[in-house]
Amino acid sequence: MPSMDIVSEVNASEILNATNNSNREISSRFDFRGVDAAFDYTKEHVTVRAEAEFQCQQLLDIFRAQLMKRKVDPRAMLFNEKALHRGKTFSIPITFKQGIPQEVCKKIVKLVKDSKLKVQCQTQGDQVRVSGKKRDDLQKIMSIIREAELEQPFQFKNFKD
């Protein structure tokens, strides 16, 4: 009986690579010459720091672009639009969504049940397992989940026959 797991994970090494690439990019940009601006990475948390709030917003755009190049969905980022002001610098702490919250799991289960496909769906912690008799039904579920606006990126793992 085919089954798959719907998960929401972000690869920490890709975040580190995007952080390093972003630091490299701002070191070569003319508008950031002589400006104290950087990306700091610590245990799946990234802090954007700069001398002005508008520069922090520019750095966020740079970081989003680097994440997209590394095939990490920027919707996984959690941050406050307003920069924190400490001393001479502004900073924006960024965290990443790991796992699926219970209310989103319930929405996924509801989407699956509303599809009227012959599949079973069950929540297992921070992931959802879908199993059915036909592989095509699971692929239809994948497309339904991708099309749904659930404010979070999803991956489909353990696709088994």
KAUR-V49203 format. One record per pair of residues at least 4 apart in sequence whose ideal C-beta (glycine too) atoms are under 8 Angstrom apart, sorted by the first residue. I is the first residue (numbers start at 1). J is the second residue. Records with the same first field share a line. If there is no record, write none. Layout:
I->J ; J
//
This chain:
1->131 ; 132 ; 133
2->131 ; 132 ; 133 ; 134 ; 135 ; 138 ; 159 ; 160 ; 161
3->129 ; 130 ; 131 ; 132 ; 138 ; 158 ; 159 ; 160
4->129 ; 130 ; 131 ; 138 ; 141 ; 142 ; 156 ; 157 ; 158 ; 159 ; 160
5->124 ; 127 ; 128 ; 129 ; 130 ; 156 ; 157 ; 158
6->100 ; 108 ; 127 ; 128 ; 129 ; 130 ; 145 ; 154 ; 155 ; 156
7->99 ; 100 ; 126 ; 127 ; 154 ; 155 ; 156 ; 157
8->76 ; 97 ; 98 ; 99 ; 100 ; 126 ; 127 ; 152 ; 153 ; 154 ; 155
9->98 ; 99 ; 155
10->14 ; 15 ; 44 ; 72 ; 76 ; 96 ; 97 ; 98
11->15 ; 72
12->16 ; 44
13->17
14->18 ; 67 ; 70 ; 71 ; 72
15->19 ; 41 ; 44 ; 46 ; 67 ; 72 ; 96
16->20 ; 41
17->21 ; 70
18->22 ; 63 ; 66 ; 67 ; 69 ; 70 ; 72
19->23 ; 39 ; 40 ; 41 ; 46 ; 63 ; 66
20->24 ; 41
21->25 ; 66 ; 69 ; 70
22->26 ; 39 ; 59 ; 62 ; 63 ; 66
23->27 ; 38 ; 39
24->28
25->29 ; 62 ; 66
26->32 ; 37 ; 38 ; 39 ; 59 ; 62
27->32
29->33
31->35 ; 58
32->37 ; 55
35->50 ; 51 ; 55
36->49 ; 50 ; 51 ; 88 ; 89
37->49 ; 50 ; 51 ; 55 ; 59
38->49
39->46 ; 47 ; 48 ; 49 ; 59 ; 63
40->46 ; 47 ; 49
41->45 ; 46
42->47
44->95 ; 96 ; 98
45->93 ; 94 ; 95 ; 96
46->63 ; 93 ; 94
47->91 ; 92 ; 93 ; 94
48->56 ; 59 ; 60 ; 63 ; 91 ; 92 ; 94
49->56 ; 89 ; 90 ; 91
50->55 ; 56 ; 58 ; 59 ; 89 ; 90 ; 91
51->55 ; 88 ; 89 ; 90
52->56 ; 90
53->57 ; 82 ; 83 ; 85 ; 90
54->58
55->59 ; 90
56->60 ; 83 ; 90 ; 91 ; 92
57->61 ; 83
58->62
59->63 ; 92
60->64 ; 79 ; 92
61->65
62->66
63->67 ; 94
64->68 ; 74 ; 77
65->69
66->70
67->72 ; 73 ; 74 ; 77
68->72 ; 74
72->76
73->153
75->97 ; 151 ; 152 ; 153
76->96 ; 97 ; 152 ; 153
77->94 ; 95 ; 96 ; 97
78->94 ; 95 ; 96 ; 97
79->92 ; 93 ; 94 ; 95
80->84 ; 92 ; 93
83->90 ; 91 ; 92
84->90 ; 91 ; 92 ; 93
85->89 ; 90
86->90 ; 91
97->152
98->126
99->125 ; 126 ; 127
100->104 ; 105 ; 108 ; 126 ; 127 ; 128 ; 152 ; 154
101->105 ; 126
102->106 ; 123
103->107
104->108 ; 150 ; 151 ; 152
105->109 ; 123 ; 126 ; 128
106->110 ; 123
107->111 ; 148 ; 150
108->112 ; 121 ; 128 ; 145 ; 148 ; 150
109->113 ; 121 ; 122 ; 123 ; 128
110->114
111->115 ; 144 ; 145 ; 148
112->117 ; 119 ; 121 ; 130 ; 141 ; 144
113->121
115->119 ; 140 ; 141 ; 144
117->132 ; 137 ; 140 ; 141
118->132 ; 133 ; 134 ; 137
119->130 ; 131 ; 132 ; 137 ; 138 ; 141
120->130 ; 131 ; 132
121->128 ; 129 ; 130
122->128 ; 129
123->127 ; 128
124->128 ; 129
130->138 ; 141
131->138
132->137 ; 138 ; 141
133->137
134->138
135->139 ; 161
136->140
137->141
138->142 ; 159
139->143
140->144
141->145
142->146 ; 156
143->147
144->148
145->150 ; 154 ; 156
146->154
150->154
//
